[in-house]
């Protein structure tokens, strides 16, 4: 008989004792969207980026590059924004815009030479989607004319707040403007109202705009602070604060000469009120009629403590300028006379009447005092100074205001035996001497701020 051949047996193995044996295959790692060096190598953008890109971010950047063909701008975003999620959101926001707009943004952040820390191009590392949206709001408002303000980083930060945390205040501003019943009514979505605001302040100064020292409208940051301060006064009960926020003043529609004058003047006024921290306890009214006159005052203090008048004159704007005061046809002469006749005005040292001129436009207060002197004094004969007709009117108005007359010409300073006519004649001679000297306390009512 043939010998029986036994089948070959496969030796049993114990996986616990033989780690080389794995009866159940080890699964491959699950897919992940975390940034890896392998995925970065597959990305066609940002190949030199220190922090690897996630697949989602890479797709957004590649889409942006294809859309704009602006590799320098896309690469700058990659190199400056280290956080992958933040970079993805910025690229995603830009991809929401038309190719032309996204291209302009990328051009803005990659100029031939960046001007410094105040420029958008120097702050790309601080970008987020909301700042991109702020840039877009300024772009939409001003289009090509807005190249300077949309590249001003401070301006963009202000717009960012107006779009997000302070959007309710923007809405409230327009509620006050519309409720005032003066000027135009402005409606629309919050974004449309912001557009109105930005368009009307397209002529505001900015850190990168290069406007001269005498430029009349402050930066958007100060303009918005002024608006917020007036909103606060209105809400506190000073209802005529709307006079300073209306479309006749703060939101004047023109960006030309009249709009410039209106917005420059009202921001000068509000800035001073805000700097002084004046509240409802200090202000009785704003922009109301002077008693017995068709002229108006800017600010009346509570408790019959007098007035503050704001002047935003320049040196080259017809009778609205500095030299207009001494010209013999000063457009605000009647207003000055109306102030002097008010019973609340009892001194000329700034206690009950104060004229505040814009220091950015006229930095030297003595230039203003000299024009007031020219208005009143005829010094054609230095040995015999006389008053011009306007000077006579000023003196007679002061004489008719008992409180102001007693302050400037106390009866006890004159011979008790003088008749009223003699008393007035003597006071007139003193007045000529007083107003001839620009250093006299009489001129302390004039200030520059």
SULKARA-V428399 format. One record per run of one state. SS is the DSSP state (@ for helix, = for strand, . for the rest). FROM is the first residue (numbers start at 1). LEN is the number of residues. If there is no record, write none. Layout:
BEGIN
{{SS & FROM & LEN} {SS & FROM & LEN}}
END
This chain:
BEGIN
{{. & 1 & 36} {@ & 37 & 6} {. & 43 & 12} {@ & 55 & 14} {. & 69 & 2} {@ & 71 & 10} {. & 81 & 3} {@ & 84 & 12} {. & 96 & 3} {@ & 99 & 10} {. & 109 & 10} {= & 119 & 1} {@ & 120 & 3} {. & 123 & 1} {@ & 124 & 3} {. & 127 & 2} {@ & 129 & 22} {. & 151 & 1} {= & 152 & 1} {@ & 153 & 11} {. & 164 & 3} {@ & 167 & 13} {. & 180 & 10} {@ & 190 & 11} {. & 201 & 4} {= & 205 & 1} {. & 206 & 13} {= & 219 & 1} {@ & 220 & 17} {. & 237 & 2} {@ & 239 & 6} {. & 245 & 12} {@ & 257 & 19} {. & 276 & 7} {= & 283 & 7} {. & 290 & 6} {= & 296 & 6} {@ & 302 & 3} {. & 305 & 2} {= & 307 & 5} {. & 312 & 6} {@ & 318 & 3} {. & 321 & 12} {@ & 333 & 8} {. & 341 & 12} {= & 353 & 5} {. & 358 & 7} {@ & 365 & 12} {= & 377 & 2} {. & 379 & 7} {= & 386 & 2} {. & 388 & 1} {@ & 389 & 12} {. & 401 & 1} {@ & 402 & 7} {. & 409 & 2} {@ & 411 & 3} {. & 414 & 6} {@ & 420 & 17} {. & 437 & 4} {@ & 441 & 5} {= & 446 & 3} {. & 449 & 1}}
END
